[in-house]
Amino acid sequence: MPTGVHLRDARQQLFDAAERVLLRDGPNGLTSRAVTDEAGCAKGVLHRHFADFDAFLAGLVLDRAARLETQVGALRESAGTGTVTGNLTAALTTLFGPVPVAIIPLITFRDALRTRLREARPGGGIAILAEATTAVSAYLAAERELGRIAADADIDSLTLSLVGGGHLLFADREAPGPPDTVAVERFVAVAVADVVRRKRVPGVARETAV
């Protein structure tokens, strides 16, 4: 094994290496040795930057969750444009991309990692799902304010349906790769059909493409 390789921005290079291992070999294949082998550095490099492997994994999860914040903002800003179904379809496709979907089981099956995440941020136990929940809930609330979904829409329940169902749609698949856009759009359309159909706001055009 190489021992003298210098990593510029070692933390990010180790995170990127861990992501590649996770996507290729799954959560069970993600070990400290696999990460440093992938990064092409000595195992001690990881431990110079992190107290232990769970601390490293917590850093990885929080780093990737932070990257979703851009998508959170983009979804919120899309309120009032396009269609509710179209906006949510695009958002779920991004929020449940290959990396987030691979990270969720990693969190689920490592108790110590969930503990670190809770210590690092409120509600951080399942960080990726928390980001998706925040994004969808804020978007739905904005669309309700704009009158594009029913005024009595239960935002919490609808968010749970979209995030929980969306995760299953992307994660529980026999075929490789994500579901196609048509399948995602069909799922979203069914989930929001009632609250879109029941909206009644004078001067606001009804959604025609659900």
C-alpha positions in Angstrom: 0.0 0.0 0.0 1.2 3.5 -0.7 2.3 5.4 2.4 3.7 8.6 1.1 0.9 9.9 -1.2 -0.1 13.4 -0.3 -3.8 14.3 -0.6 -4.7 17.9 -1.3 -8.0 18.5 0.5 -7.8 15.1 2.0 -11.2 15.1 3.6 -13.0 15.7 0.3 -10.9 13.2 -1.5 -11.6 10.6 1.1 -15.3 11.4 0.9 -15.3 11.1 -2.9 -13.5 7.8 -2.6 -16.1 6.6 0.0 -18.9 7.6 -2.4 -17.4 5.5 -5.2 -17.0 2.5 -2.9 -20.5 2.9 -1.7 -22.0 3.1 -5.2 -19.9 0.1 -6.4 -19.9 -2.2 -3.4 -22.8 -1.1 -1.2 -22.9 -0.3 2.5 -21.3 -3.6 3.5 -18.3 -2.9 1.3 -17.6 0.5 2.8 -14.7 0.0 5.3 -11.9 2.3 6.2 -9.5 0.0 4.3 -11.7 0.1 1.2 -11.9 3.9 1.4 -8.1 4.5 1.7 -7.4 1.9 -1.0 -9.8 3.7 -3.3 -8.2 7.1 -2.5 -4.7 5.6 -3.0 -3.4 6.6 0.4 -2.3 5.0 3.7 -5.0 4.0 6.2 -3.5 6.4 8.7 -4.5 9.4 6.5 -8.1 8.8 7.4 -7.4 8.7 11.1 -5.4 11.9 11.0 -8.5 13.7 10.0 -11.2 11.8 11.9 -11.4 10.3 15.4 -12.7 7.0 14.1 -14.6 5.5 11.1 -18.0 6.5 12.4 -16.8 10.1 12.7 -15.7 9.8 9.1 -19.0 8.4 7.9 -20.9 11.2 9.8 -18.8 13.7 8.0 -19.5 12.0 4.6 -23.3 12.0 5.3 -23.4 15.6 6.4 -21.3 16.7 3.4 -23.6 15.0 0.9 -26.7 16.2 2.8 -25.4 19.7 2.5 -25.1 19.3 -1.2 -28.8 18.7 -1.4 -29.5 22.1 0.1 -29.2 23.6 -3.4 -32.0 21.4 -4.6 -34.0 22.3 -1.5 -33.8 26.0 -2.6 -34.5 25.2 -6.2 -37.7 23.3 -5.4 -38.9 26.1 -3.1 -38.3 28.7 -5.8 -40.2 26.6 -8.4 -43.4 27.2 -6.5 -45.9 28.9 -8.8 -44.2 27.8 -12.0 -44.8 24.8 -14.2 -47.0 22.2 -12.5 -47.0 20.8 -9.0 -46.6 17.3 -10.4 -43.8 18.3 -12.7 -41.9 20.2 -10.0 -42.2 17.3 -7.5 -41.2 14.7 -10.0 -38.0 16.6 -10.9 -37.2 17.2 -7.2 -37.7 13.5 -6.1 -35.5 12.4 -9.0 -32.7 14.6 -7.7 -33.3 14.1 -3.9 -33.3 10.3 -4.3 -30.4 10.1 -6.8 -27.9 7.2 -6.6 -25.8 8.7 -3.8 -28.6 9.6 -1.4 -30.3 6.3 -1.9 -27.0 4.5 -1.2 -26.4 6.5 2.0 -29.8 5.9 3.6 -29.3 2.2 4.3 -25.8 3.0 5.6 -27.3 5.2 8.2 -30.2 2.8 8.9 -27.9 -0.1 9.9 -25.2 1.8 11.8 -26.5 2.8 15.3 -23.3 4.6 16.1 -23.5 6.7 12.9 -27.1 7.7 13.7 -25.9 8.8 17.2 -23.1 11.0 15.7 -25.6 12.5 13.2 -28.0 13.4 16.0 -25.3 15.0 17.9 -24.1 17.0 14.9 -27.5 18.5 14.0 -31.1 18.5 15.2 -33.1 15.8 13.5 -29.9 14.6 11.8 -30.4 10.9 12.5 -31.5 10.2 9.0 -29.9 13.2 7.4 -30.7 12.6 3.8 -34.4 11.9 4.4 -34.5 15.0 6.6 -33.3 17.1 3.7 -35.9 15.6 1.4 -38.6 16.1 4.0 -37.7 19.8 4.5 -37.6 20.5 0.8 -40.9 18.9 0.0 -42.7 20.3 3.0 -41.6 23.9 2.3 -42.5 23.6 -1.4 -46.0 22.3 -0.6 -46.6 25.0 1.9 -45.6 27.6 -0.7 -47.9 26.1 -3.3 -50.7 26.2 -0.7 -50.1 29.9 -0.1 -50.3 30.5 -3.8 -53.5 28.6 -4.1 -52.2 25.9 -6.4 -53.1 23.2 -3.9 -56.1 23.0 -1.6 -56.1 25.4 1.4 -57.0 22.5 3.7 -54.2 20.3 2.4 -52.5 18.3 5.2 -48.9 19.2 4.4 -47.3 16.9 6.9 -49.2 13.8 5.7 -48.7 14.7 2.1 -45.0 15.2 2.6 -44.7 11.8 4.4 -46.5 10.1 1.5 -44.2 11.7 -1.1 -40.9 11.2 0.7 -41.7 7.7 2.0 -43.2 6.5 -1.2 -40.5 8.2 -3.3 -37.8 6.5 -1.3 -39.4 3.1 -1.8 -39.8 3.8 -5.5 -36.2 4.6 -6.0 -34.6 2.2 -3.5 -36.7 -1.0 -3.8 -35.9 -2.0 -7.4 -34.9 -5.2 -9.0 -33.8 -3.5 -12.2 -30.6 -1.5 -12.2 -30.8 2.3 -12.1 -33.5 4.7 -11.0 -37.2 4.4 -12.2 -38.0 6.3 -15.4 -39.6 9.7 -15.3 -43.0 8.4 -16.3 -43.1 6.1 -13.3 -42.1 8.8 -10.9 -44.6 11.3 -12.4 -47.4 8.7 -12.2 -46.6 8.2 -8.5 -46.5 11.9 -7.8 -49.7 12.6 -9.8 -51.7 10.0 -7.7 -50.2 11.4 -4.4 -51.2 15.0 -5.1 -54.3 14.5 -7.3 -56.8 15.2 -4.5 -55.2 18.4 -3.2 -54.7 19.8 -6.7 -58.2 18.9 -7.8 -59.9 20.5 -4.8 -58.2 23.9 -5.0 -60.5 26.8 -5.7 -58.9 30.2 -6.0 -60.4 32.9 -8.1 -58.0 34.2 -10.7 -55.6 31.3 -10.4 -55.5 28.9 -13.3 -56.1 25.3 -12.5 -53.3 22.9 -13.1 -53.9 21.2 -16.5 -51.0 18.7 -16.5 -51.1 16.5 -13.4 
